[in-house]
Amino acid sequence: MIKVTGAVIKKQGLTFAVVAVKNHVFNTQHDRQEAQISFASIFPGMPIVLMARSPGNSPQYWGRRDIIQFLSNVHPSRLPWREFTFN
């Protein structure tokens, strides 16, 4: 079993997921896409945005631009984080 930390957010008629990942996931486009695909079974039908912490502890996002723009105005501590488990 794998555990991930994520948040499901409903905003302006859109439901999407933000998933916290390790920094190395952001190293390549392939790694980011593979991570999104692997989380699709936990968050079916939802756009998935990945979040990693930069060395300065600032959030970095990858995914849909409109969602990233929204998230850039929200402190990560205000997201409804919880732990999800999948096989």
MARBADREN-69709 format. One record per atom (N, C-alpha, C, CB): x, y, z; atom name; residue number from 1; residue in three letters. Coordinates in nm, 2 decimals. Glycine has a CB too. Example, Ala and Ser with C-alpha at 12.3 -4.5 7.8 and 13.67 -1.06 7.14 Angstrom:
! MARBADREN-69709
+--------+--------+--------+----+-----+-----+
:   east :  north :     up :  a :   k :   r :
+--------+--------+--------+----+-----+-----+
:   1.32 :  -0.57 :   0.78 :  N :   1 : ALA :
:   1.23 :  -0.45 :   0.78 : CA :   1 : ALA :
:   1.32 :  -0.33 :   0.78 :  C :   1 : ALA :
:   1.13 :  -0.45 :   0.90 : CB :   1 : ALA :
:   1.28 :  -0.22 :   0.71 :  N :   2 : SER :
:   1.37 :  -0.11 :   0.71 : CA :   2 : SER :
:   1.29 :   0.00 :   0.79 :  C :   2 : SER :
:   1.41 :  -0.06 :   0.57 : CB :   2 : SER :
+--------+--------+--------+----+-----+-----+
END
This chain:
! MARBADREN-69709
+--------+--------+--------+----+-----+-----+
:   east :  north :     up :  a :   k :   r :
+--------+--------+--------+----+-----+-----+
:   0.08 :  -0.12 :   0.00 :  N :   1 : MET :
:   0.00 :   0.00 :   0.00 : CA :   1 : MET :
:   0.09 :   0.12 :   0.00 :  C :   1 : MET :
:  -0.10 :   0.00 :   0.12 : CB :   1 : MET :
:   0.04 :   0.22 :  -0.07 :  N :   2 : ILE :
:   0.11 :   0.35 :  -0.08 : CA :   2 : ILE :
:   0.02 :   0.46 :  -0.02 :  C :   2 : ILE :
:   0.15 :   0.39 :  -0.22 : CB :   2 : ILE :
:   0.08 :   0.54 :   0.07 :  N :   3 : LYS :
:   0.00 :   0.65 :   0.13 : CA :   3 : LYS :
:   0.05 :   0.78 :   0.06 :  C :   3 : LYS :
:   0.02 :   0.66 :   0.28 : CB :   3 : LYS :
:  -0.05 :   0.87 :   0.03 :  N :   4 : VAL :
:  -0.01 :   1.00 :  -0.02 : CA :   4 : VAL :
:  -0.09 :   1.11 :   0.05 :  C :   4 : VAL :
:  -0.05 :   1.01 :  -0.18 : CB :   4 : VAL :
:  -0.04 :   1.22 :   0.06 :  N :   5 : THR :
:  -0.11 :   1.34 :   0.12 : CA :   5 : THR :
:  -0.17 :   1.42 :   0.01 :  C :   5 : THR :
:  -0.01 :   1.42 :   0.21 : CB :   5 : THR :
:  -0.30 :   1.45 :   0.02 :  N :   6 : GLY :
:  -0.36 :   1.52 :  -0.09 : CA :   6 : GLY :
:  -0.48 :   1.61 :  -0.03 :  C :   6 : GLY :
:  -0.41 :   1.43 :  -0.19 : CB :   6 : GLY :
:  -0.53 :   1.69 :  -0.12 :  N :   7 : ALA :
:  -0.65 :   1.77 :  -0.08 : CA :   7 : ALA :
:  -0.74 :   1.77 :  -0.20 :  C :   7 : ALA :
:  -0.60 :   1.92 :  -0.04 : CB :   7 : ALA :
:  -0.87 :   1.75 :  -0.17 :  N :   8 : VAL :
:  -0.97 :   1.77 :  -0.28 : CA :   8 : VAL :
:  -1.04 :   1.90 :  -0.25 :  C :   8 : VAL :
:  -1.08 :   1.64 :  -0.27 : CB :   8 : VAL :
:  -1.05 :   1.98 :  -0.36 :  N :   9 : ILE :
:  -1.10 :   2.11 :  -0.35 : CA :   9 : ILE :
:  -1.21 :   2.13 :  -0.45 :  C :   9 : ILE :
:  -0.99 :   2.22 :  -0.37 : CB :   9 : ILE :
:  -1.32 :   2.20 :  -0.41 :  N :  10 : LYS :
:  -1.43 :   2.23 :  -0.49 : CA :  10 : LYS :
:  -1.43 :   2.39 :  -0.50 :  C :  10 : LYS :
:  -1.57 :   2.18 :  -0.44 : CB :  10 : LYS :
:  -1.41 :   2.44 :  -0.62 :  N :  11 : LYS :
:  -1.41 :   2.58 :  -0.64 : CA :  11 : LYS :
:  -1.48 :   2.62 :  -0.77 :  C :  11 : LYS :
:  -1.26 :   2.64 :  -0.63 : CB :  11 : LYS :
:  -1.57 :   2.71 :  -0.77 :  N :  12 : GLN :
:  -1.64 :   2.76 :  -0.89 : CA :  12 : GLN :
:  -1.69 :   2.64 :  -0.98 :  C :  12 : GLN :
:  -1.55 :   2.85 :  -0.96 : CB :  12 : GLN :
:  -1.75 :   2.54 :  -0.92 :  N :  13 : GLY :
:  -1.80 :   2.43 :  -1.00 : CA :  13 : GLY :
:  -1.70 :   2.33 :  -1.05 :  C :  13 : GLY :
:  -1.87 :   2.48 :  -1.12 : CB :  13 : GLY :
:  -1.58 :   2.34 :  -1.01 :  N :  14 : LEU :
:  -1.47 :   2.25 :  -1.04 : CA :  14 : LEU :
:  -1.42 :   2.18 :  -0.92 :  C :  14 : LEU :
:  -1.36 :   2.32 :  -1.12 : CB :  14 : LEU :
:  -1.41 :   2.04 :  -0.93 :  N :  15 : THR :
:  -1.35 :   1.97 :  -0.82 : CA :  15 : THR :
:  -1.22 :   1.92 :  -0.87 :  C :  15 : THR :
:  -1.44 :   1.85 :  -0.78 : CB :  15 : THR :
:  -1.11 :   1.94 :  -0.80 :  N :  16 : PHE :
:  -0.98 :   1.90 :  -0.84 : CA :  16 : PHE :
:  -0.90 :   1.85 :  -0.71 :  C :  16 : PHE :
:  -0.90 :   2.01 :  -0.91 : CB :  16 : PHE :
:  -0.79 :   1.78 :  -0.74 :  N :  17 : ALA :
:  -0.70 :   1.73 :  -0.63 : CA :  17 : ALA :
:  -0.57 :   1.79 :  -0.64 :  C :  17 : ALA :
:  -0.69 :   1.58 :  -0.64 : CB :  17 : ALA :
:  -0.51 :   1.82 :  -0.52 :  N :  18 : VAL :
:  -0.37 :   1.86 :  -0.51 : CA :  18 : VAL :
:  -0.30 :   1.75 :  -0.43 :  C :  18 : VAL :
:  -0.36 :   2.00 :  -0.44 : CB :  18 : VAL :
:  -0.19 :   1.70 :  -0.49 :  N :  19 : VAL :
:  -0.12 :   1.59 :  -0.42 : CA :  19 : VAL :
:   0.02 :   1.64 :  -0.39 :  C :  19 : VAL :
:  -0.12 :   1.47 :  -0.51 : CB :  19 : VAL :
:   0.06 :   1.62 :  -0.27 :  N :  20 : ALA :
:   0.20 :   1.66 :  -0.22 : CA :  20 : ALA :
:   0.30 :   1.55 :  -0.27 :  C :  20 : ALA :
:   0.21 :   1.68 :  -0.07 : CB :  20 : ALA :
:   0.40 :   1.59 :  -0.34 :  N :  21 : VAL :
:   0.50 :   1.49 :  -0.38 : CA :  21 : VAL :
:   0.64 :   1.54 :  -0.34 :  C :  21 : VAL :
:   0.50 :   1.48 :  -0.54 : CB :  21 : VAL :
:   0.74 :   1.45 :  -0.35 :  N :  22 : LYS :
:   0.88 :   1.48 :  -0.32 : CA :  22 : LYS :
:   0.93 :   1.56 :  -0.43 :  C :  22 : LYS :
:   0.96 :   1.35 :  -0.30 : CB :  22 : LYS :
:   1.03 :   1.64 :  -0.40 :  N :  23 : ASN :
:   1.09 :   1.74 :  -0.50 : CA :  23 : ASN :
:   1.14 :   1.66 :  -0.62 :  C :  23 : ASN :
:   1.21 :   1.81 :  -0.44 : CB :  23 : ASN :
:   1.20 :   1.54 :  -0.61 :  N :  24 : HIS :
:   1.25 :   1.47 :  -0.73 : CA :  24 : HIS :
:   1.15 :   1.44 :  -0.83 :  C :  24 : HIS :
:   1.32 :   1.35 :  -0.68 : CB :  24 : HIS :
:   1.02 :   1.44 :  -0.80 :  N :  25 : VAL :
:   0.92 :   1.42 :  -0.89 : CA :  25 : VAL :
:   0.91 :   1.53 :  -1.00 :  C :  25 : VAL :
:   0.78 :   1.40 :  -0.83 : CB :  25 : VAL :
:   0.95 :   1.65 :  -0.96 :  N :  26 : PHE :
:   0.95 :   1.76 :  -1.05 : CA :  26 : PHE :
:   1.07 :   1.76 :  -1.14 :  C :  26 : PHE :
:   0.95 :   1.89 :  -0.97 : CB :  26 : PHE :
:   1.17 :   1.66 :  -1.13 :  N :  27 : ASN :
:   1.29 :   1.67 :  -1.21 : CA :  27 : ASN :
:   1.26 :   1.66 :  -1.36 :  C :  27 : ASN :
:   1.38 :   1.55 :  -1.17 : CB :  27 : ASN :
:   1.17 :   1.58 :  -1.40 :  N :  28 : THR :
:   1.14 :   1.56 :  -1.55 : CA :  28 : THR :
:   0.99 :   1.56 :  -1.57 :  C :  28 : THR :
:   1.20 :   1.43 :  -1.60 : CB :  28 : THR :
:   0.96 :   1.60 :  -1.69 :  N :  29 : GLN :
:   0.82 :   1.60 :  -1.74 : CA :  29 : GLN :
:   0.76 :   1.45 :  -1.72 :  C :  29 : GLN :
:   0.80 :   1.65 :  -1.88 : CB :  29 : GLN :
:   0.84 :   1.36 :  -1.76 :  N :  30 : HIS :
:   0.80 :   1.22 :  -1.75 : CA :  30 : HIS :
:   0.76 :   1.18 :  -1.61 :  C :  30 : HIS :
:   0.91 :   1.12 :  -1.81 : CB :  30 : HIS :
:   0.84 :   1.22 :  -1.51 :  N :  31 : ASP :
:   0.81 :   1.19 :  -1.37 : CA :  31 : ASP :
:   0.69 :   1.25 :  -1.33 :  C :  31 : ASP :
:   0.93 :   1.23 :  -1.28 : CB :  31 : ASP :
:   0.66 :   1.38 :  -1.37 :  N :  32 : ARG :
:   0.54 :   1.45 :  -1.33 : CA :  32 : ARG :
:   0.42 :   1.38 :  -1.39 :  C :  32 : ARG :
:   0.55 :   1.60 :  -1.37 : CB :  32 : ARG :
:   0.43 :   1.34 :  -1.52 :  N :  33 : GLN :
:   0.31 :   1.28 :  -1.58 : CA :  33 : GLN :
:   0.29 :   1.14 :  -1.52 :  C :  33 : GLN :
:   0.34 :   1.26 :  -1.73 : CB :  33 : GLN :
:   0.39 :   1.07 :  -1.49 :  N :  34 : GLU :
:   0.37 :   0.94 :  -1.43 : CA :  34 : GLU :
:   0.30 :   0.95 :  -1.29 :  C :  34 : GLU :
:   0.51 :   0.86 :  -1.41 : CB :  34 : GLU :
:   0.34 :   1.05 :  -1.22 :  N :  35 : ALA :
:   0.28 :   1.07 :  -1.08 : CA :  35 : ALA :
:   0.13 :   1.10 :  -1.10 :  C :  35 : ALA :
:   0.35 :   1.19 :  -1.01 : CB :  35 : ALA :
:   0.10 :   1.19 :  -1.20 :  N :  36 : GLN :
:  -0.04 :   1.22 :  -1.22 : CA :  36 : GLN :
:  -0.12 :   1.10 :  -1.25 :  C :  36 : GLN :
:  -0.05 :   1.33 :  -1.33 : CB :  36 : GLN :
:  -0.06 :   1.02 :  -1.34 :  N :  37 : ILE :
:  -0.13 :   0.90 :  -1.38 : CA :  37 : ILE :
:  -0.15 :   0.80 :  -1.27 :  C :  37 : ILE :
:  -0.05 :   0.82 :  -1.50 : CB :  37 : ILE :
:  -0.05 :   0.79 :  -1.18 :  N :  38 : SER :
:  -0.06 :   0.70 :  -1.07 : CA :  38 : SER :
:  -0.17 :   0.74 :  -0.97 :  C :  38 : SER :
:   0.07 :   0.68 :  -1.00 : CB :  38 : SER :
:  -0.19 :   0.87 :  -0.96 :  N :  39 : PHE :
:  -0.29 :   0.92 :  -0.86 : CA :  39 : PHE :
:  -0.43 :   0.93 :  -0.92 :  C :  39 : PHE :
:  -0.25 :   1.06 :  -0.82 : CB :  39 : PHE :
:  -0.45 :   0.90 :  -1.05 :  N :  40 : ALA :
:  -0.58 :   0.91 :  -1.11 : CA :  40 : ALA :
:  -0.68 :   0.81 :  -1.05 :  C :  40 : ALA :
:  -0.57 :   0.88 :  -1.26 : CB :  40 : ALA :
:  -0.63 :   0.70 :  -1.00 :  N :  41 : SER :
:  -0.72 :   0.60 :  -0.94 : CA :  41 : SER :
:  -0.78 :   0.64 :  -0.81 :  C :  41 : SER :
:  -0.65 :   0.46 :  -0.92 : CB :  41 : SER :
:  -0.70 :   0.73 :  -0.74 :  N :  42 : ILE :
:  -0.75 :   0.78 :  -0.61 : CA :  42 : ILE :
:  -0.85 :   0.90 :  -0.63 :  C :  42 : ILE :
:  -0.63 :   0.83 :  -0.52 : CB :  42 : ILE :
:  -0.82 :   0.97 :  -0.74 :  N :  43 : PHE :
:  -0.90 :   1.09 :  -0.76 : CA :  43 : PHE :
:  -0.96 :   1.08 :  -0.90 :  C :  43 : PHE :
:  -0.81 :   1.22 :  -0.75 : CB :  43 : PHE :
:  -1.05 :   0.99 :  -0.92 :  N :  44 : PRO :
:  -1.10 :   0.96 :  -1.06 : CA :  44 : PRO :
:  -1.18 :   1.08 :  -1.11 :  C :  44 : PRO :
:  -1.19 :   0.84 :  -1.06 : CB :  44 : PRO :
:  -1.15 :   1.11 :  -1.24 :  N :  45 : GLY :
:  -1.22 :   1.22 :  -1.31 : CA :  45 : GLY :
:  -1.19 :   1.36 :  -1.27 :  C :  45 : GLY :
:  -1.37 :   1.20 :  -1.29 : CB :  45 : GLY :
:  -1.09 :   1.37 :  -1.18 :  N :  46 : MET :
:  -1.05 :   1.51 :  -1.13 : CA :  46 : MET :
:  -0.92 :   1.55 :  -1.19 :  C :  46 : MET :
:  -1.04 :   1.51 :  -0.97 : CB :  46 : MET :
:  -0.91 :   1.68 :  -1.23 :  N :  47 : PRO :
:  -0.77 :   1.72 :  -1.26 : CA :  47 : PRO :
:  -0.69 :   1.71 :  -1.14 :  C :  47 : PRO :
:  -0.78 :   1.87 :  -1.32 : CB :  47 : PRO :
:  -0.56 :   1.67 :  -1.16 :  N :  48 : ILE :
:  -0.47 :   1.66 :  -1.05 : CA :  48 : ILE :
:  -0.35 :   1.76 :  -1.07 :  C :  48 : ILE :
:  -0.41 :   1.51 :  -1.04 : CB :  48 : ILE :
:  -0.33 :   1.83 :  -0.96 :  N :  49 : VAL :
:  -0.21 :   1.92 :  -0.95 : CA :  49 : VAL :
:  -0.11 :   1.87 :  -0.85 :  C :  49 : VAL :
:  -0.26 :   2.07 :  -0.92 : CB :  49 : VAL :
:   0.01 :   1.86 :  -0.89 :  N :  50 : LEU :
:   0.12 :   1.82 :  -0.80 : CA :  50 : LEU :
:   0.18 :   1.93 :  -0.73 :  C :  50 : LEU :
:   0.23 :   1.74 :  -0.88 : CB :  50 : LEU :
:   0.21 :   1.91 :  -0.60 :  N :  51 : MET :
:   0.28 :   2.02 :  -0.53 : CA :  51 : MET :
:   0.40 :   1.96 :  -0.46 :  C :  51 : MET :
:   0.18 :   2.08 :  -0.42 : CB :  51 : MET :
:   0.51 :   2.03 :  -0.47 :  N :  52 : ALA :
:   0.64 :   2.00 :  -0.40 : CA :  52 : ALA :
:   0.68 :   2.13 :  -0.34 :  C :  52 : ALA :
:   0.74 :   1.94 :  -0.50 : CB :  52 : ALA :
:   0.77 :   2.11 :  -0.23 :  N :  53 : ARG :
:   0.82 :   2.22 :  -0.16 : CA :  53 : ARG :
:   0.96 :   2.25 :  -0.22 :  C :  53 : ARG :
:   0.84 :   2.20 :  -0.01 : CB :  53 : ARG :
:   0.99 :   2.38 :  -0.25 :  N :  54 : SER :
:   1.12 :   2.42 :  -0.30 : CA :  54 : SER :
:   1.22 :   2.42 :  -0.19 :  C :  54 : SER :
:   1.11 :   2.56 :  -0.37 : CB :  54 : SER :
:   1.35 :   2.43 :  -0.21 :  N :  55 : PRO :
:   1.44 :   2.43 :  -0.10 : CA :  55 : PRO :
:   1.41 :   2.55 :   0.00 :  C :  55 : PRO :
:   1.58 :   2.45 :  -0.16 : CB :  55 : PRO :
:   1.35 :   2.65 :  -0.04 :  N :  56 : GLY :
:   1.31 :   2.76 :   0.05 : CA :  56 : GLY :
:   1.18 :   2.74 :   0.11 :  C :  56 : GLY :
:   1.31 :   2.89 :  -0.03 : CB :  56 : GLY :
:   1.12 :   2.62 :   0.09 :  N :  57 : ASN :
:   0.99 :   2.58 :   0.15 : CA :  57 : ASN :
:   0.87 :   2.64 :   0.08 :  C :  57 : ASN :
:   0.99 :   2.61 :   0.30 : CB :  57 : ASN :
:   0.89 :   2.71 :  -0.03 :  N :  58 : SER :
:   0.78 :   2.76 :  -0.11 : CA :  58 : SER :
:   0.71 :   2.65 :  -0.19 :  C :  58 : SER :
:   0.82 :   2.88 :  -0.20 : CB :  58 : SER :
:   0.58 :   2.65 :  -0.20 :  N :  59 : PRO :
:   0.52 :   2.55 :  -0.29 : CA :  59 : PRO :
:   0.55 :   2.57 :  -0.43 :  C :  59 : PRO :
:   0.37 :   2.55 :  -0.26 : CB :  59 : PRO :
:   0.57 :   2.46 :  -0.50 :  N :  60 : GLN :
:   0.58 :   2.46 :  -0.65 : CA :  60 : GLN :
:   0.47 :   2.37 :  -0.70 :  C :  60 : GLN :
:   0.72 :   2.41 :  -0.70 : CB :  60 : GLN :
:   0.40 :   2.41 :  -0.80 :  N :  61 : TYR :
:   0.28 :   2.34 :  -0.85 : CA :  61 : TYR :
:   0.31 :   2.30 :  -1.00 :  C :  61 : TYR :
:   0.15 :   2.42 :  -0.84 : CB :  61 : TYR :
:   0.25 :   2.19 :  -1.04 :  N :  62 : TRP :
:   0.25 :   2.14 :  -1.18 : CA :  62 : TRP :
:   0.11 :   2.08 :  -1.21 :  C :  62 : TRP :
:   0.36 :   2.04 :  -1.20 : CB :  62 : TRP :
:   0.05 :   2.13 :  -1.32 :  N :  63 : GLY :
:  -0.08 :   2.08 :  -1.36 : CA :  63 : GLY :
:  -0.15 :   2.19 :  -1.44 :  C :  63 : GLY :
:  -0.16 :   2.04 :  -1.24 : CB :  63 : GLY :
:  -0.28 :   2.19 :  -1.43 :  N :  64 : ARG :
:  -0.36 :   2.29 :  -1.51 : CA :  64 : ARG :
:  -0.33 :   2.43 :  -1.47 :  C :  64 : ARG :
:  -0.51 :   2.26 :  -1.50 : CB :  64 : ARG :
:  -0.30 :   2.52 :  -1.56 :  N :  65 : ARG :
:  -0.26 :   2.65 :  -1.53 : CA :  65 : ARG :
:  -0.37 :   2.73 :  -1.46 :  C :  65 : ARG :
:  -0.23 :   2.73 :  -1.66 : CB :  65 : ARG :
:  -0.50 :   2.71 :  -1.49 :  N :  66 : ASP :
:  -0.60 :   2.79 :  -1.42 : CA :  66 : ASP :
:  -0.61 :   2.75 :  -1.27 :  C :  66 : ASP :
:  -0.74 :   2.76 :  -1.48 : CB :  66 : ASP :
:  -0.58 :   2.62 :  -1.24 :  N :  67 : ILE :
:  -0.58 :   2.57 :  -1.10 : CA :  67 : ILE :
:  -0.46 :   2.62 :  -1.03 :  C :  67 : ILE :
:  -0.59 :   2.42 :  -1.10 : CB :  67 : ILE :
:  -0.34 :   2.62 :  -1.10 :  N :  68 : ILE :
:  -0.22 :   2.67 :  -1.04 : CA :  68 : ILE :
:  -0.23 :   2.82 :  -1.01 :  C :  68 : ILE :
:  -0.10 :   2.65 :  -1.13 : CB :  68 : ILE :
:  -0.30 :   2.89 :  -1.10 :  N :  69 : GLN :
:  -0.32 :   3.04 :  -1.07 : CA :  69 : GLN :
:  -0.40 :   3.06 :  -0.94 :  C :  69 : GLN :
:  -0.39 :   3.10 :  -1.19 : CB :  69 : GLN :
:  -0.51 :   2.98 :  -0.93 :  N :  70 : PHE :
:  -0.59 :   2.98 :  -0.81 : CA :  70 : PHE :
:  -0.51 :   2.95 :  -0.69 :  C :  70 : PHE :
:  -0.71 :   2.89 :  -0.82 : CB :  70 : PHE :
:  -0.43 :   2.84 :  -0.69 :  N :  71 : LEU :
:  -0.35 :   2.80 :  -0.58 : CA :  71 : LEU :
:  -0.24 :   2.90 :  -0.54 :  C :  71 : LEU :
:  -0.29 :   2.66 :  -0.61 : CB :  71 : LEU :
:  -0.20 :   2.98 :  -0.63 :  N :  72 : SER :
:  -0.09 :   3.07 :  -0.60 : CA :  72 : SER :
:  -0.14 :   3.18 :  -0.51 :  C :  72 : SER :
:  -0.04 :   3.14 :  -0.73 : CB :  72 : SER :
:  -0.27 :   3.19 :  -0.49 :  N :  73 : ASN :
:  -0.33 :   3.29 :  -0.40 : CA :  73 : ASN :
:  -0.38 :   3.23 :  -0.27 :  C :  73 : ASN :
:  -0.44 :   3.36 :  -0.47 : CB :  73 : ASN :
:  -0.35 :   3.10 :  -0.25 :  N :  74 : VAL :
:  -0.40 :   3.03 :  -0.13 : CA :  74 : VAL :
:  -0.27 :   2.97 :  -0.06 :  C :  74 : VAL :
:  -0.50 :   2.92 :  -0.17 : CB :  74 : VAL :
:  -0.26 :   3.00 :   0.07 :  N :  75 : HIS :
:  -0.15 :   2.94 :   0.14 : CA :  75 : HIS :
:  -0.17 :   2.79 :   0.16 :  C :  75 : HIS :
:  -0.13 :   3.01 :   0.28 : CB :  75 : HIS :
:  -0.07 :   2.70 :   0.13 :  N :  76 : PRO :
:  -0.09 :   2.56 :   0.14 : CA :  76 : PRO :
:  -0.15 :   2.51 :   0.27 :  C :  76 : PRO :
:   0.04 :   2.49 :   0.12 : CB :  76 : PRO :
:  -0.13 :   2.58 :   0.38 :  N :  77 : SER :
:  -0.18 :   2.54 :   0.51 : CA :  77 : SER :
:  -0.34 :   2.55 :   0.51 :  C :  77 : SER :
:  -0.12 :   2.62 :   0.62 : CB :  77 : SER :
:  -0.39 :   2.63 :   0.42 :  N :  78 : ARG :
:  -0.54 :   2.65 :   0.42 : CA :  78 : ARG :
:  -0.61 :   2.54 :   0.33 :  C :  78 : ARG :
:  -0.57 :   2.78 :   0.36 : CB :  78 : ARG :
:  -0.53 :   2.45 :   0.27 :  N :  79 : LEU :
:  -0.59 :   2.34 :   0.19 : CA :  79 : LEU :
:  -0.64 :   2.23 :   0.29 :  C :  79 : LEU :
:  -0.50 :   2.29 :   0.08 : CB :  79 : LEU :
:  -0.74 :   2.16 :   0.25 :  N :  80 : PRO :
:  -0.79 :   2.05 :   0.34 : CA :  80 : PRO :
:  -0.72 :   1.92 :   0.32 :  C :  80 : PRO :
:  -0.94 :   2.03 :   0.31 : CB :  80 : PRO :
:  -0.59 :   1.92 :   0.36 :  N :  81 : TRP :
:  -0.51 :   1.80 :   0.35 : CA :  81 : TRP :
:  -0.56 :   1.68 :   0.43 :  C :  81 : TRP :
:  -0.36 :   1.84 :   0.39 : CB :  81 : TRP :
:  -0.54 :   1.56 :   0.37 :  N :  82 : ARG :
:  -0.56 :   1.44 :   0.44 : CA :  82 : ARG :
:  -0.48 :   1.33 :   0.37 :  C :  82 : ARG :
:  -0.71 :   1.40 :   0.44 : CB :  82 : ARG :
:  -0.47 :   1.21 :   0.44 :  N :  83 : GLU :
:  -0.39 :   1.10 :   0.39 : CA :  83 : GLU :
:  -0.48 :   1.01 :   0.31 :  C :  83 : GLU :
:  -0.32 :   1.03 :   0.50 : CB :  83 : GLU :
:  -0.44 :   0.97 :   0.19 :  N :  84 : PHE :
:  -0.51 :   0.87 :   0.11 : CA :  84 : PHE :
:  -0.42 :   0.75 :   0.09 :  C :  84 : PHE :
:  -0.54 :   0.93 :  -0.03 : CB :  84 : PHE :
:  -0.48 :   0.63 :   0.09 :  N :  85 : THR :
:  -0.41 :   0.51 :   0.07 : CA :  85 : THR :
:  -0.46 :   0.44 :  -0.06 :  C :  85 : THR :
:  -0.42 :   0.42 :   0.19 : CB :  85 : THR :
:  -0.36 :   0.38 :  -0.13 :  N :  86 : PHE :
:  -0.40 :   0.30 :  -0.25 : CA :  86 : PHE :
:  -0.29 :   0.19 :  -0.27 :  C :  86 : PHE :
:  -0.41 :   0.39 :  -0.38 : CB :  86 : PHE :
:  -0.33 :   0.10 :  -0.36 :  N :  87 : ASN :
:  -0.24 :  -0.02 :  -0.39 : CA :  87 : ASN :
:  -0.16 :   0.01 :  -0.51 :  C :  87 : ASN :
:  -0.31 :  -0.15 :  -0.40 : CB :  87 : ASN :
+--------+--------+--------+----+-----+-----+
END
